[in-house]
């Protein structure tokens, strides 16, 4: 890669926030047509560094050079004018507007300089999407297209503004495996056309597949920049965490006892009244982890909502330790002993404007020792939060820090701490490691195994087959709203994949 021109260099970047140094004398560079991966634990400073590049933050020290020119990126507009585009992990799209309207927003084509020309906007969007192989319908509304297509819209927004440098922040965190493969094809297509990509990810196998070079940050400092060729998942994990990491959880055989969660012939419809869960039945016993595997959109979300009281069920029943909680409220399900790690931590797991201490107390702030006779004791909330922050290694803030100011992975740790600390009988964990780094994944997996061994019944819902095979004692495959088979943890990804797509399988009939 020595013959490629350097398009970006960040020199000696330092960024301080109250109580922490997010970036400490960090250097980073990018070559033309290169995919340069940025790795690090949650809170290592990756997003801060890229937010500086995109003009959202200004560095306290250091400089940025783009195509040989020193630049001052005081705003996202300045970054866009310099040829930098960013696709955030949480998309910045307006659901009720069309694809074309989102892409051209603030740079709309007009007739006579005043009349919005949507025909021209749709033509331009189609031309760009065809050029880069990003197939998407310009007239479709954002709320009606898939997550993978929404990500394409975000990329097209940057390309429409002539971005030469694209920052992809956790681009596969919300994608199915098939959508991730399609994204990699798009990335390769972009680099072949001279675009340069910064690829932020926690998935080491993906980084090794797509990256040319890899830069690792740890606690705000640059650890090493190395070629992807010759690196391994184990070596990268060691650089990220500073120690050897178990990439596959160690566990003993499960010793299940009495049923704690019983779901019988459950049927649940979505907001449109279309049935998404079709007669699902299963049992989870004390001391075991049962995983539900399946491609996203096959009824998993509606199933979880029905089991946790977040959505009313059409028919069937949910019982916790023999007690029927089917018609109970979400609070009633919590009181019955269900813990819930939701798949969307920002929308359903946290109140982002609340502090960490307040979020940890959400379920039981009405009860002692948090309160007594209607009086709330903030110091007790803070003491409790401080202990859990230490035990669950939450980085980037203290008990009074705003939850919305944490990185996504540390937000997930706060949710995990709250749900596990309540000592539930049943723990429903939906995508519990989405957006976590390898060290945090190892920690979460170990805690789930510990909870299993202490007699909890754990239902794991995950899109990651590696995680399912690593943690589960039994695996249920869900397809088009129904359980289509049961497999042991010795099953192969190929066997599960066939069942997940509706093919014939050798698993136990549901």
C-alpha positions as CSV (number, residue, x, y, z in Angstrom):
1,X,0.0,0.0,0.0
2,X,3.1,2.2,0.0
3,X,2.2,3.7,-3.5
4,X,-1.2,5.0,-2.3
5,X,-1.6,8.7,-1.6
6,X,-2.4,9.8,2.0
7,X,-5.8,11.5,2.2
8,X,-6.0,12.0,5.9
9,X,-3.7,12.5,8.9
10,X,-4.7,13.3,12.4
11,X,-1.6,14.3,14.4
12,X,-1.1,14.3,18.2
13,X,-4.9,14.6,18.9
14,X,-5.8,15.2,22.5
15,X,-9.3,15.7,23.8
16,X,-10.2,16.2,27.5
17,X,-13.6,16.1,29.2
18,X,-14.2,16.8,32.9
19,X,-12.6,14.0,34.8
20,X,-11.3,12.1,31.8
21,X,-8.9,12.3,28.8
22,X,-10.8,10.7,25.9
23,X,-7.9,11.0,23.4
24,X,-4.3,11.3,24.6
25,X,-1.8,12.2,21.8
26,X,-3.4,10.0,19.3
27,X,-2.2,9.7,15.7
28,X,-4.3,8.2,12.8
29,X,-3.9,8.3,9.0
30,X,-5.8,7.0,6.0
31,X,-4.7,6.2,2.5
32,X,-6.7,6.5,-0.8
33,X,-8.8,3.4,-1.5
34,X,-8.1,1.9,1.9
35,X,-10.3,0.4,4.7
36,X,-8.6,1.4,7.9
37,X,-10.3,-0.3,11.0
38,X,-10.4,1.5,14.3
39,X,-10.6,-0.9,17.3
40,X,-10.8,-0.5,21.0
41,X,-12.9,-1.3,24.1
42,X,-16.0,0.7,24.9
43,X,-14.8,4.1,26.1
44,X,-11.3,3.7,24.4
45,X,-11.8,7.0,22.5
46,X,-12.7,5.7,19.0
47,X,-16.0,7.7,18.7
48,X,-14.4,10.8,20.2
49,X,-11.6,10.7,17.6
50,X,-14.0,10.3,14.8
51,X,-16.4,13.0,16.2
52,X,-13.3,15.3,16.1
53,X,-12.8,14.4,12.4
54,X,-16.5,15.1,11.7
55,X,-16.4,18.5,13.4
56,X,-18.7,17.5,16.3
57,X,-15.8,18.1,18.8
58,X,-12.8,20.4,18.6
59,X,-9.4,18.9,19.8
60,X,-7.7,20.5,22.7
61,X,-4.4,19.7,21.0
62,X,-3.2,18.4,17.7
63,X,-4.1,19.0,14.0
64,X,-5.9,17.5,11.1
65,X,-4.4,17.3,7.6
66,X,-6.7,16.4,4.6
67,X,-5.1,15.9,1.2
68,X,-2.0,17.8,2.3
69,X,-3.9,20.8,3.7
70,X,-4.2,21.6,7.4
71,X,-7.9,22.1,8.2
72,X,-9.9,23.3,11.1
73,X,-13.2,21.4,11.3
74,X,-15.4,23.4,13.5
75,X,-18.7,21.9,12.5
76,X,-20.1,18.9,10.5
77,X,-20.7,21.3,7.6
78,X,-17.0,22.1,7.6
79,X,-16.1,18.4,7.6
80,X,-18.5,17.8,4.7
81,X,-17.0,20.6,2.7
82,X,-13.6,19.0,3.4
83,X,-14.9,15.7,1.9
84,X,-15.6,13.8,5.2
85,X,-18.9,11.9,5.7
86,X,-20.0,9.9,8.7
87,X,-22.5,7.1,9.1
88,X,-23.5,7.0,12.7
89,X,-24.4,3.8,14.6
90,X,-27.8,5.2,15.3
91,X,-29.1,6.5,11.9
92,X,-29.9,10.2,11.5
93,X,-32.9,9.8,9.2
94,X,-36.5,11.2,9.3
95,X,-38.8,8.2,9.1
96,X,-41.8,10.0,7.5
97,X,-39.7,11.4,4.6
98,X,-38.7,9.5,1.5
99,X,-35.3,8.2,0.7
100,X,-34.6,11.0,-1.8
101,X,-35.9,13.7,0.6
102,X,-33.6,12.5,3.3
103,X,-30.6,12.3,1.0
104,X,-30.9,15.8,-0.5
105,X,-32.1,17.5,2.7
106,X,-30.5,21.0,3.0
107,X,-29.0,20.6,-0.5
108,X,-32.2,20.2,-2.5
109,X,-32.2,20.8,-6.3
110,X,-34.6,23.6,-7.4
111,X,-36.1,25.1,-10.5
112,X,-35.5,28.8,-11.0
113,X,-33.7,28.8,-7.7
114,X,-36.9,28.6,-5.6
115,X,-39.1,25.7,-6.6
116,X,-38.2,22.3,-5.1
117,X,-37.5,19.8,-8.0
118,X,-38.2,16.4,-6.5
119,X,-38.0,14.7,-9.9
120,X,-34.4,15.9,-10.2
121,X,-33.7,14.9,-6.6
122,X,-35.0,11.3,-7.3
123,X,-33.0,11.2,-10.6
124,X,-29.8,12.3,-8.8
125,X,-30.3,9.7,-6.0
126,X,-30.9,6.9,-8.5
127,X,-27.8,7.9,-10.5
128,X,-25.6,7.8,-7.4
129,X,-27.1,4.6,-6.1
130,X,-26.6,2.9,-9.5
131,X,-23.0,4.2,-9.7
132,X,-22.0,2.8,-6.4
133,X,-24.2,-0.3,-6.4
134,X,-26.4,0.9,-3.5
135,X,-29.8,-0.2,-4.7
136,X,-32.6,1.7,-3.0
137,X,-36.0,3.1,-4.1
138,X,-35.8,6.9,-4.0
139,X,-39.5,7.2,-3.5
140,X,-39.9,4.8,-0.5
141,X,-40.4,6.2,2.9
142,X,-37.7,5.5,5.5
143,X,-40.1,3.9,7.9
144,X,-41.1,1.3,5.3
145,X,-37.6,0.1,4.3
146,X,-35.3,-2.4,6.1
147,X,-32.5,-1.4,8.5
148,X,-29.9,-2.5,5.8
149,X,-31.5,-0.2,3.3
150,X,-31.6,2.7,5.8
151,X,-27.8,2.3,6.2
152,X,-27.4,2.5,2.4
153,X,-29.4,5.8,2.6
154,X,-26.9,7.1,5.2
155,X,-24.0,6.2,2.9
156,X,-25.7,7.8,-0.1
157,X,-26.2,11.0,1.9
158,X,-22.5,11.3,2.3
159,X,-21.8,10.4,-1.3
160,X,-24.3,12.9,-2.5
161,X,-22.2,15.5,-0.8
162,X,-19.0,14.3,-2.5
163,X,-17.4,12.6,0.5
164,X,-14.0,11.0,-0.2
165,X,-13.6,9.8,3.4
166,X,-16.4,7.8,4.9
167,X,-16.5,7.0,8.6
168,X,-18.7,3.9,9.3
169,X,-19.4,3.7,13.1
170,X,-20.4,0.1,14.1
171,X,-22.0,-0.4,10.7
172,X,-23.0,-4.0,11.2
173,X,-24.3,-3.7,14.8
174,X,-28.0,-3.7,13.6
175,X,-27.6,-5.8,10.4
176,X,-28.3,-9.4,9.8
177,X,-25.4,-11.6,8.6
178,X,-26.7,-11.4,5.0
179,X,-27.0,-7.6,5.2
180,X,-23.5,-7.4,6.6
181,X,-22.2,-9.4,3.6
182,X,-24.0,-6.9,1.3
183,X,-22.4,-4.0,3.2
184,X,-18.9,-5.5,2.7
185,X,-19.6,-5.7,-1.0
186,X,-20.6,-2.0,-1.0
187,X,-17.4,-1.1,0.9
188,X,-15.2,-2.9,-1.6
189,X,-17.1,-1.2,-4.4
190,X,-16.4,2.2,-2.8
191,X,-12.7,1.6,-2.3
192,X,-12.3,0.4,-5.9
193,X,-13.7,3.8,-6.9
194,X,-11.1,5.6,-4.8
195,X,-13.1,6.2,-1.6
196,X,-11.3,5.8,1.8
197,X,-13.1,4.1,4.7
198,X,-12.7,4.3,8.4
199,X,-14.4,1.2,9.8
200,X,-15.2,1.2,13.5
201,X,-16.3,-2.2,14.8
202,X,-16.1,-4.6,17.8
203,X,-16.5,-7.7,15.6
204,X,-12.9,-8.9,15.1
205,X,-13.8,-11.4,12.4
206,X,-15.4,-8.7,10.3
207,X,-12.4,-6.4,10.8
208,X,-10.0,-9.1,9.6
209,X,-12.2,-9.7,6.6
210,X,-12.6,-6.1,5.4
211,X,-9.7,-4.0,6.7
212,X,-6.3,-3.3,5.1
213,X,-4.9,-1.8,8.2
214,X,-6.0,-1.7,11.9
215,X,-5.4,0.9,14.6
216,X,-6.0,-0.1,18.2
217,X,-6.8,2.4,21.0
218,X,-6.8,1.6,24.7
219,X,-8.0,4.0,27.4
220,X,-7.6,6.9,25.0
221,X,-4.1,6.1,23.9
222,X,-2.7,4.7,20.6
223,X,-1.5,1.1,21.2
224,X,-0.5,0.1,17.6
225,X,-1.3,0.4,13.9
226,X,-0.7,-2.8,12.0
227,X,-1.6,-4.5,8.7
228,X,-4.6,-6.8,8.9
229,X,-2.7,-9.5,7.0
230,X,-1.1,-11.8,9.7
231,X,-3.3,-10.5,12.6
232,X,-5.6,-12.8,14.4
233,X,-8.7,-12.4,16.6
234,X,-6.7,-13.4,19.6
235,X,-3.8,-11.0,18.9
236,X,-6.2,-8.1,18.3
237,X,-8.2,-8.8,21.5
238,X,-5.0,-8.8,23.5
239,X,-4.0,-5.4,22.1
240,X,-7.5,-4.0,22.8
241,X,-7.8,-5.3,26.4
242,X,-4.2,-5.6,27.5
243,X,-4.5,-9.2,28.4
244,X,-5.5,-12.6,26.9
245,X,-9.3,-12.8,26.3
246,X,-11.4,-15.9,26.2
247,X,-13.1,-15.7,22.8
248,X,-15.3,-18.7,23.6
249,X,-16.9,-18.9,27.1
250,X,-15.8,-21.7,29.4
251,X,-18.7,-23.5,31.1
252,X,-19.8,-26.8,32.7
253,X,-22.8,-28.8,31.6
254,X,-26.1,-27.3,32.7
255,X,-28.0,-28.9,35.7
256,X,-31.6,-27.8,34.9
257,X,-34.3,-28.4,37.5
258,X,-37.9,-27.0,37.7
259,X,-39.5,-24.9,35.0
260,X,-39.4,-21.2,35.7
261,X,-40.6,-19.8,32.4
262,X,-43.4,-21.5,30.5
263,X,-44.8,-20.2,27.2
264,X,-47.8,-22.0,25.8
265,X,-49.3,-21.5,22.3
266,X,-48.5,-17.7,22.4
267,X,-49.8,-15.6,19.5
268,X,-48.9,-11.9,19.2
269,X,-49.6,-9.3,16.5
270,X,-47.6,-6.2,15.5
271,X,-48.8,-2.6,15.5
272,X,-50.5,-3.2,12.1
273,X,-52.6,-6.1,13.5
274,X,-50.6,-8.7,11.6
275,X,-49.8,-11.9,13.5
276,X,-46.0,-12.1,14.0
277,X,-45.9,-14.9,16.7
278,X,-47.7,-18.0,15.7
279,X,-48.4,-20.5,18.4
280,X,-45.0,-20.5,20.1
281,X,-44.5,-22.9,23.0
282,X,-41.4,-23.6,25.0
283,X,-40.1,-24.1,28.6
284,X,-37.0,-22.6,30.3
285,X,-35.9,-24.3,33.5
286,X,-33.9,-23.2,36.4
287,X,-30.2,-23.5,35.7
288,X,-30.2,-23.5,31.9
289,X,-29.8,-21.1,29.0
290,X,-32.2,-21.5,26.2
291,X,-31.4,-19.5,23.1
292,X,-33.7,-18.4,20.3
293,X,-31.8,-18.1,17.0
294,X,-33.3,-16.6,13.8
295,X,-32.9,-14.0,11.2
296,X,-34.1,-10.6,12.4
297,X,-37.7,-9.8,11.7
298,X,-39.1,-13.3,12.2
299,X,-41.2,-12.4,15.3
300,X,-38.5,-12.3,17.9
301,X,-39.2,-8.7,19.0
302,X,-43.0,-9.3,19.3
303,X,-42.3,-12.5,21.2
304,X,-40.2,-10.7,23.7
305,X,-42.7,-7.9,24.0
306,X,-45.5,-10.4,24.7
307,X,-43.5,-12.2,27.3
308,X,-42.5,-9.0,29.2
309,X,-45.9,-7.2,29.1
310,X,-44.8,-4.5,26.6
311,X,-47.4,-5.8,24.1
312,X,-50.7,-7.4,24.7
313,X,-51.0,-11.0,23.4
314,X,-53.8,-12.4,21.2
315,X,-53.9,-15.8,22.9
316,X,-51.8,-18.3,24.8
317,X,-50.1,-17.9,28.1
318,X,-46.9,-16.9,29.9
319,X,-46.2,-18.4,33.3
320,X,-43.4,-17.6,35.8
321,X,-42.8,-20.3,38.4
322,X,-46.3,-21.5,37.7
323,X,-48.0,-18.1,38.1
324,X,-49.9,-16.8,35.0
325,X,-48.6,-13.3,34.1
326,X,-50.0,-13.1,30.6
327,X,-52.4,-10.2,31.2
328,X,-50.1,-8.4,33.7
329,X,-48.6,-5.0,33.0
330,X,-44.9,-4.6,32.3
331,X,-44.4,-3.7,36.0
332,X,-46.4,-6.8,36.9
333,X,-44.0,-9.0,34.9
334,X,-41.0,-7.4,36.7
335,X,-42.7,-8.0,40.1
336,X,-43.3,-11.6,39.1
337,X,-39.5,-12.1,38.7
338,X,-38.7,-11.4,35.0
339,X,-35.6,-9.4,34.3
340,X,-35.4,-7.9,30.8
341,X,-32.3,-6.7,28.9
342,X,-34.0,-5.1,25.9
343,X,-32.6,-5.2,22.3
344,X,-32.8,-1.4,22.1
345,X,-31.0,0.0,25.1
346,X,-31.6,3.6,24.2
347,X,-35.3,3.4,23.5
348,X,-36.3,0.8,26.1
349,X,-33.4,0.2,28.4
350,X,-32.5,3.7,29.6
351,X,-33.8,7.2,30.1
352,X,-30.9,9.0,28.5
353,X,-31.4,12.3,30.2
354,X,-31.4,10.6,33.7
355,X,-28.2,9.9,35.6
356,X,-26.6,6.4,35.8
357,X,-27.8,6.2,39.5
358,X,-31.4,7.1,38.5
359,X,-31.4,4.6,35.6
360,X,-30.2,1.8,37.9
361,X,-33.1,2.7,40.4
362,X,-35.8,2.8,37.8
363,X,-37.5,-0.5,38.8
364,X,-37.4,-0.2,42.6
365,X,-37.0,3.5,43.6
366,X,-40.3,3.2,45.4
367,X,-39.0,0.5,47.8
368,X,-36.5,0.4,50.6
369,X,-33.6,1.2,50.9
370,X,-34.0,3.7,48.0
371,X,-37.1,5.3,49.6
372,X,-39.2,5.1,52.7
373,X,-42.7,6.5,53.4
374,X,-42.6,8.4,50.1
375,X,-39.2,9.9,50.7
376,X,-36.4,9.2,48.2
377,X,-32.8,9.0,49.4
378,X,-30.5,10.2,46.6
379,X,-27.3,9.3,48.5
380,X,-28.4,5.7,48.7
381,X,-29.0,5.6,44.9
382,X,-25.5,7.0,44.4
383,X,-23.9,4.5,46.7
384,X,-25.6,1.7,45.0
385,X,-24.7,2.9,41.6
386,X,-21.1,3.5,42.5
387,X,-20.8,-0.2,43.6
388,X,-22.4,-1.5,40.4
389,X,-20.3,0.8,38.2
390,X,-17.2,-0.8,39.8
391,X,-18.6,-4.4,39.6
392,X,-19.7,-4.1,36.0
393,X,-16.7,-2.0,34.9
394,X,-18.8,0.9,33.5
395,X,-16.5,3.5,32.0
396,X,-16.9,7.1,31.0
397,X,-18.9,8.5,34.0
398,X,-19.9,8.3,37.6
399,X,-23.2,7.8,39.4
400,X,-24.4,11.4,38.6
401,X,-23.3,11.3,34.9
402,X,-26.0,11.4,32.3
403,X,-26.6,8.0,30.8
404,X,-26.8,9.5,27.3
405,X,-23.2,10.7,27.6
406,X,-21.9,7.1,27.8
407,X,-20.7,5.1,24.9
408,X,-23.2,2.5,23.6
409,X,-21.3,-0.4,25.2
410,X,-21.2,1.3,28.6
411,X,-24.9,2.0,28.4
412,X,-25.4,-1.7,27.8
413,X,-23.4,-2.4,31.0
414,X,-25.7,-0.1,33.0
415,X,-28.8,-2.0,31.8
416,X,-27.1,-5.3,32.5
417,X,-26.1,-4.2,36.0
418,X,-29.7,-3.1,36.9
419,X,-31.4,-6.3,35.6
420,X,-28.9,-8.7,37.1
421,X,-28.7,-6.9,40.5
422,X,-32.4,-7.3,40.9
423,X,-31.8,-11.1,41.2
424,X,-34.7,-12.2,38.9
425,X,-36.0,-15.7,38.6
426,X,-36.1,-15.4,34.8
427,X,-33.7,-13.3,32.7
428,X,-34.7,-12.5,29.1
429,X,-31.5,-11.2,27.4
430,X,-32.2,-9.8,23.9
431,X,-29.0,-9.0,22.0
432,X,-27.1,-8.6,25.3
433,X,-23.7,-8.0,23.6
434,X,-24.8,-5.8,20.7
435,X,-22.1,-3.1,20.3
436,X,-19.8,-4.5,23.0
437,X,-16.1,-5.0,22.6
438,X,-14.4,-8.3,23.1
439,X,-13.5,-7.7,26.8
440,X,-17.1,-6.6,27.6
441,X,-18.5,-9.6,25.7
442,X,-16.3,-11.9,27.7
443,X,-17.6,-10.2,30.9
444,X,-21.3,-10.4,29.9
445,X,-21.0,-14.1,28.8
446,X,-19.3,-15.0,32.1
447,X,-22.0,-13.2,34.1
448,X,-24.8,-15.0,32.2
449,X,-23.2,-18.4,32.9
450,X,-22.8,-17.4,36.6
451,X,-26.5,-16.4,36.7
452,X,-27.4,-19.8,35.1
453,X,-25.3,-21.7,37.6
454,X,-27.0,-19.8,40.5
455,X,-30.4,-21.2,39.3
456,X,-31.7,-18.5,37.0
457,X,-33.7,-19.5,33.9
458,X,-32.1,-17.5,31.0
459,X,-33.7,-16.9,27.7
460,X,-31.2,-15.6,25.2
461,X,-32.4,-14.0,21.9
462,X,-29.5,-13.3,19.6
463,X,-28.7,-12.8,16.0
464,X,-25.1,-13.9,16.5
465,X,-24.8,-17.6,15.9
466,X,-21.4,-17.7,17.5
467,X,-22.9,-16.3,20.7
468,X,-25.8,-18.7,20.6
469,X,-23.6,-21.8,20.1
470,X,-21.2,-20.6,22.8
471,X,-23.8,-19.9,25.6
472,X,-26.9,-22.0,24.9
473,X,-27.7,-25.4,26.5
474,X,-30.6,-25.7,24.1
475,X,-31.2,-23.8,20.9
476,X,-34.7,-23.0,19.4
477,X,-34.8,-21.8,15.9
478,X,-37.6,-19.2,15.0
479,X,-38.8,-18.8,11.4
480,X,-41.8,-16.7,10.3
481,X,-43.1,-16.4,13.8
482,X,-42.9,-20.1,14.8
483,X,-40.4,-22.4,16.5
484,X,-39.3,-24.7,13.7
485,X,-36.8,-26.9,15.5
486,X,-34.7,-27.5,18.6
487,X,-31.0,-28.2,18.5
488,X,-28.2,-29.1,21.0
489,X,-25.2,-26.7,21.4
490,X,-23.2,-29.1,19.3
491,X,-25.1,-28.1,16.2
492,X,-23.2,-26.4,13.4
493,X,-23.9,-22.9,12.0
494,X,-24.8,-24.5,8.7
495,X,-27.5,-26.7,10.4
496,X,-28.9,-23.7,12.2
497,X,-28.7,-21.5,9.1
498,X,-30.8,-24.0,7.1
499,X,-33.5,-24.0,9.7
500,X,-33.4,-20.2,10.1
501,X,-34.2,-19.8,6.4
502,X,-37.1,-22.3,6.4
503,X,-35.2,-25.3,5.0
504,X,-35.4,-28.9,6.2
505,X,-33.2,-29.7,9.2
506,X,-32.2,-32.6,11.5
507,X,-33.2,-30.9,14.7
508,X,-35.9,-32.1,17.0
509,X,-39.3,-31.2,15.7
510,X,-40.9,-28.3,17.5
